[in-house]
Amino acid sequence: MSLMTVRRAPSLVCRQFHGTRNASDLAGKKALVFGGTSGIGLSAVKKLDAEGVRTVAISRNPDRSKGDVPSGSELMACDVRDR
């Protein structure tokens, strides 16, 4: 499996990979968002949550989220850096 860099809006990425045509097709799906407490990751969490996706925002330091992660999303601490 190859890795790909995606530079599109989160909803477009989900539709591309799952073949969905509208936001209601995402309702009930689950998503893990690494870096989900700030920047693009936080935007993805908010957009996916608004479309009915059950999201888990993963961050090295979830305390930095300052309550920005939507209440419908779960917050998890995890460090996936290669050391």
Secondary structure, 3 states (H helix, E strand, C coil): CCCCCCCCCHHHHHHHHHCCCCHHHHCCCEEEEECCCCHHHHHHHHHHHHCCCEEEEEECCHHHHCCCCCCCCEEEECCCCCC
